[in-house]
Amino acid sequence: MSARGGALRGLAGGLLFGGFILIAYRVSGAEAEAELPHPEVLLVVITTLLGVALGALGGRSRGRRA
């Protein structure tokens, strides 16, 4: 795996993770237990960026071992 491959996996994972947290929050109608950024869609952006960065690091590390 390369850094690019890891970044793509991180992109998908971050989008899904942040997206489903936001969807679950909206569907439940419950009070948020943690402070959400305003606008709330920033949560998806933040989780996606972190997923891409960490995925790229992991892919790069794994590529060096192979």
C-alpha positions in Angstrom: 0.0 0.0 0.0 1.2 3.5 -0.7 0.5 6.9 1.0 -2.0 7.6 -1.8 -3.9 4.4 -1.2 -3.9 5.0 2.5 -5.2 8.6 2.0 -8.0 7.3 -0.2 -9.0 4.8 2.5 -8.8 7.6 5.0 -11.0 9.8 2.9 -13.7 7.2 2.7 -13.4 6.3 6.4 -13.5 9.9 7.5 -16.5 10.8 5.3 -18.4 7.8 6.6 -17.5 8.3 10.2 -18.3 12.0 10.4 -21.3 11.7 8.1 -22.9 8.9 10.2 -22.3 10.8 13.5 -24.1 13.8 12.1 -26.9 11.7 10.7 -27.4 9.8 14.0 -27.4 13.1 15.9 -30.1 14.6 13.6 -32.3 11.5 13.5 -32.2 11.0 17.3 -33.1 14.6 18.0 -31.3 14.2 21.4 -29.1 16.9 22.9 -25.4 16.6 21.8 -23.2 15.1 24.5 -20.2 16.9 23.0 -19.9 20.4 21.5 -20.4 20.2 17.8 -18.7 22.8 15.5 -20.9 25.4 13.9 -21.9 24.8 11.1 -22.2 21.1 12.0 -21.0 20.0 8.6 -17.5 21.0 9.7 -17.5 17.8 11.8 -17.5 15.8 8.5 -14.7 18.0 7.1 -12.6 17.6 10.2 -13.0 13.8 10.4 -12.3 13.5 6.7 -9.1 15.6 6.9 -7.9 13.6 9.9 -8.7 10.3 8.1 -6.8 11.3 5.0 -3.7 12.4 7.0 -3.6 9.3 9.2 -4.4 7.0 6.3 -1.5 8.5 4.3 0.9 8.1 7.2 -0.2 4.5 7.7 0.0 3.7 4.0 3.4 5.2 3.7 4.6 3.2 6.8 3.2 0.0 5.4 4.7 0.6 2.0 8.2 0.9 3.5 7.9 -2.4 5.3 6.8 -4.3 2.2 
